[in-house]
Amino acid sequence: MTTMQTVFTNARLADGHLQDIHVDDGRITDIRPVSSHGMGTAVVDLCGDLVVPSFVEGHIHLDTSFYGGKWVPHRPCTNGFDVHERVAFQAENMAAAEPMAERARKQLDLCIAHGSLQMRSHVMVDGSVGLASLETILAVREEYVGMIDIQLVAFPQSGILKSPGTPDLLNAAIGLGADLVGGLDPASFDRDVTGHLDVVFAVAEKRGVDVDIHLHEAGSMGAFTIEEICARTVALGMQGHVAVSHAYGLGDLGADAARKMAATLARSGVSIMTNAPGNHNFPPVALLRREGVTVFSGSDNIRDSWWPYGDGDMLHRAEIIGYRSGFYTDEELATSFDIVTAAGAKALRLDGYGLEIGMKADFVALPAAHIPEAVVAFPKQRRVFKAGRLVARDGAVLR
Ligand SMILES: [Zn+2]
């Protein structure tokens, strides 16, 4: 059987040239100068819009957002930021929230409409919720097959050693369908770096899955934990399979210490996720990349118990990363863009990603002359194509 070919004509590529993108059976089969097309070819005119690969939402929480539901005012911690207290507030909020599946769908639609077609979401798996949240999100993931590719991380939000039964639950979560095992502040939350990482890496080794650990720990404590994560990654031959999310501590280090740590991360193949949060030290993006570290990004929390911000737009996130990093030149703006596209794909080890012949036809068309302009303007008029099929337009998902 032959499938009908679709040609996306007048596609402006990153180099400014207008090209035809040929798509067959969901894959890009050719990219060549604009020409006329014969019978039996469907033509989609992109009218000179910039065409970029779909965005990689590398860190989000599908189970805990209130987006699309009623507004939940932020409740400050009693005595400065305290992860334990925030987790407690979250439990109270979740008990009163609308059904999880509905909230997850609204958040997914938000992300798809902005052009994110690959995602990694953390989902709570611990003594407080067991596997219930994961079961809900796994079912929602099934509904979205063909719309967005989703990796799920079994995330011990209440700690591993402090939350009875969590080691077994993390293992069971992988059996149920989670793709990665997570962790949370081994030193400052569980107060036992070795014990915490023993569990995380044992599940990873036993199940053959990747690791993505939340690390809010500051300064030298965070640096120590990162060194321990790197050492275990190398010992198990897991280079390229481990990520540290947030890694705020890297932003507290002096230039020499940060460079040394970056070299260790690069050597160990451990990637760093940052969402460039406001009013908080965050990893030195340019320095890390210069040393060869894969830096990727995500929205993290969108209107949840942790903060009221987030819009599910990874192009806007690229702007935030650039803004907070002091990026001005075209090259620097392209760096921000790379973090939400190709570098994200590398960190998530995505197959068939990119605007190249042979890759999946997952791309976004938007009104910008080039990538630096797209990063600073993040225009909302977008056409989003998954496997060559239009799945969203101008902020609305099409079904
Ligand atoms: Zn997170």
Residues whose N, C-alpha, C, O or C-beta is under 5 A from the ligand:
A	BS01	ZN	D300
